[in-house]
Amino acid sequence: MAKKDDNTETIEVPHDAHADGGLPGFLTPDVTLLFVTWFCFFGLLFVLSKFAWKPILSLIDAREEHLKKSVEDADKIREEMASLAETQKLMMQESEAKAQAIIEDSRKAAKEAAKHITEEARKESQIILENAQRDMKEELKEAQASLREESANIAIELANKILGEELDDAKNKKLISKYLKDL
C-alpha cells in the first residue's frame, strides 16, 4: 500500500486483474465447472427418479390412502355414535313411559286395595254391629221373659197371700203361663 500525503489510503490492485474490467473468475463462467454441475444434477436426478422417487411416491400415496381411510372411519364412527345416541334417547323415553305406566298401575292398585280394605272393614263392622244387635235382642227377650216370670211369681205370691190359699206347682205354672200370654 502506498500512502498519500493527505492521509488517504489507496488500494493497489494486481495488474492482470484489471484486464477485462472486473474481478477474475467472479462473473466469468467456467465451462468445465458448468458441465460438471449439470452432470451431477442430472445424474442425481436420474438416480433419485430411478431408486428413490417411486418409493417416496408410493409411501406418500399409502399415507394419503391411510388418512382417507381414517377420515372415512371417523365419519362412520361419528354416524354410529349419533345413531347410538338417538337409540339411547329413544330407549330412555320408552323406559320413562314404562316407569310412568308402572307407577300409574301401582297407584290404581293401591287405590283399589284401599277401597277393598275399607269395604271389608265396613262389612266386618256391619257384621259385628248386627251380631251385637242380635245378641242385645236375645238378651232383651231373655230379660223380659225372666222379668215376666219373676213378676208373675211375685203376683202369685201376692195373690196367695191375699187369697190365703196355696196353689200347687202345676196350678202355679198354668196360672203363670196364662198371665204371660195375656201380657
Secondary structure, 3 states (H helix, E strand, C coil): CCECCCCCECCCCCHHHHCCCCCCCCCCCCHHHHHHHHHHHHHHHHHHHHHHHHHHHHHHHHHHHHHHHHHHHHHHHHHHHHHHHHHHHHHHHHHHHHHHHHHHHHHHHHHHHHHHHHHHHHHHHHHHHHHHHHHHHHHHHHHHHHHHHHHHHHHHHHHHHHHCCCCCHHHHHHHHHHHHHHC
